[in-house]
Amino acid sequence: MPFTSRRTAFPTRQAPDQPRPAAPRRLVAARRAVPAVLAVGALLAAGAPEPGPRGIGDRLYPHLGNPGYDVDAYDIALKYSGRNDVPLDAVTTLTARATDHLDRVNLDFARGTVRSVEVNGAPARHATHGEDLVVTPAHPVGPGQAMRIVVRHTSNPKGGKDGGWIRTGDGLAMANQADAAHRVFPSNDHPSDKAAFTFRITAPRGITAVANGLPLGRSARGPATTWTYRSMHPMATELAQVSLGKSAVVRRQGPHGLPLRDVVPADARKKLEPWLAKTPGQISWLERQVGRYPFETYGVLLADASTGFELETQTLSLFEKHLFTTDKLPAWYVESLMVHELAHQWFGDSVTPRTWSDVWLNESHATWYEALYADRASKGTAAMEERMKRAYEQSDAWRAAGGPPAAPKVPEKGQKIGIFRPVVYDGSALVLFALRERMGAAAFDRLERAWFAQHRDGVVDTGDFTALASRIHGKDLSGFLRAWLYDTRTPPMPGHPDWHVKKDQKEPGPAKAHSS
C-alpha cells in the first residue's frame, strides 16, 4: 500500500545486531517461532484464563492474532444479495492445529452477528469480547490436535475508514490492511499465521464475483450463481480479496504462460484496456530484478471507489479506477504505482512480515522497485538518486513524526492505518539505498534475489534480513542496519558526504499519491 495524502509487531525477537541463520522456510515452523504465542499458550496450559481479547503481543496491534493454534486453511462461503445495505450471510470454516492446550479458542471477528459455532462437529458456546469471538469447545483441545471450527455468521458491508468491505459504484471489494480482515470474516488476523484460502461466493445473476487465486468453477441455481476460487499458496488474512459487481474479467497471458485476469467495471473495459496491457511487461521487468513471479495468477482490480489508497491484495491488486481515467497524472507515474503493488506480490505477499513492525520490509522494497521503474519509464525525469536525496533531506522529520523505519509509532486511537507514513515508504527505501551504497550494487542485487528465493511463501523479520545481508556482504552489517532502522536520527549516507538532513522542519506531506 503506497502512502498517499489521499493515503498498502512488537520489536523483532532478536536484535538486529545479532545476526543469525535465516529462518527456515517451513511456514509452520516460522509461525510457531513467535514467543508471545508460546508464552500465552503456557498460561492456557496452566488453566483457562477469563474470556476476553488475547492477541499475540504485536507491539502495534496488541489484540490482533490469537495464541495457541496455527490455521492451515480457510473455507469462506459468502451470499450476497446485490444490496450493499444488507449483511451478507456467511459460513467460515477454519482448519487449524492446536499448539497448546485450549479450553477456549479466540478468533478475531467484528462487524457481524454470529449465529452458531461448531468445533470438530460438536456445538460450541461462543461470546463476543471487544473484537474477539471467544469459542468454548464441548471438549478441550490438546496440543497437536486438529480443529475444524465452523462459524455461521453475517458480514456487514457498511465499511468505514478502518477497513474491511469497501463499497464500489456497483458492488463491494475488500481492503483489509492492516487489521481489518476480521471485520469481514472470523480469523486469526495476523500476518504471521498464513493459510490456504477457498472462497465460495453466491451472488445474483448479473453480478460477477472474483477472489484471490484461481477459479474452480461456477454453478447456477435459480436466480443466483456460486463462484469458487482457491489460492494455491499460503496467504495472510490482510491480503484476502473478493470483488462483487457488474464487472468484466479481462484475460491474457503473462510471462511463461502465466494466466492474468483483470477485473474492471464492464462499461469502462475498452477505455482501461491500454493500462491493463502493460502488466505482462511489468512482470517481466520485475522477474529480471528479483526472480520468477511467485503465484499462480495475477491481475488488477480497478474499483469504482474513492479509497485514497491502492492495495496489494494477493494475486489481485486493488486500485481506484480514477487513477487510470484522469488526465492529470503522467503515464510513467501511474505505471510506477502499478509496479509498486506488483512488487508487493514478491515482498509482503510471498515473503511476509512476522510482525507489523517489520512492515518496512514490504514497503521499502515495493517503493524501491517503484522508484527504479519510474526512473526508467520517465527517462530520468523522476531520477532514483534524486528521489533518495530528497528523502534523505526529510528523513529526520519523518522519523520524528512516525518513528524509525523498523519501529513505527503506535497508531493513535481510531487511526489504525496511522503506521503508513512517509518513513515506511521512501524513508525505508532510503535504508535499501544506503545498504546498496555500503555493499556495492552487485552484492545488493544478489541479496535481493536471495531474500526472495530463501523465504518464498514464508514469514520473516528484520533479524532475518540483517543476517542474510551480512552473510552476502561477508562482513557484519548489524550495527550499520541497526542505526538506519532504529535510530531517531538519520546516519550519514555512504558515498555521499555532501548529502545533509534538513534541520527543524515539520513532517512534509508526500509529493505524490502513493499506494500500499
Secondary structure by P-SEA (a helix, b strand, c coil): ccccccccccccccccccccccccccaaaaaaccaaaaaaaaaaaaccccccccccccccccccccccccccbbbbbbbbcccccbbbbbbbbbbbbbcccccbbbbbbccccccccccccbbbbbbbccccbbbbccccccccbbbbbbbbbbbbccccccccccccccccccccccccccccccccccccbbbbbbbbbbbcccbbbbcccccccccccccbbbbbbbbccccccccbbbbbccbbbbbbccccccbbbbbccccccccaaaaaaaaaaaaaaaaaccccccccbbbbbbcccccccccccccbbbbcccccccccccaaaaaaaaaaaaaaaaccccccccccccaaaaaaaaaaaaaaaaaaaacccccaaaaaaaaaaaaaaaaaacccccccccccccccccccccccaaaaaaaaaaaaaaacaaaaaaaaaaaaaacccccccaaaaaaaaaaaacccaaaaaaaacccccccccccccccccccccccccccccccc
